[in-house]
């Protein structure tokens, strides 16, 4: 996990995931399990504290049943 993406972008990505998760009436644990990632790490992504890999982003997008363009 790297912090290469500026914090503003990390926060924006996290907010998009949080809003999509809430709209789907899912918990962080449910999304993390569906994406195959640790719930603590998923929570850090939502808070914009980490820069997830492209692979992790794809898994979360699938877990939330989003179109990839919804998060760009």
Secondary structure by P-SEA (a helix, b strand, c coil): ccccccaaaaaaaaaaaaaaaaaacccaaaaaaaacccaaaaaaaaaccccccaaaaaaaaaaacccccccc
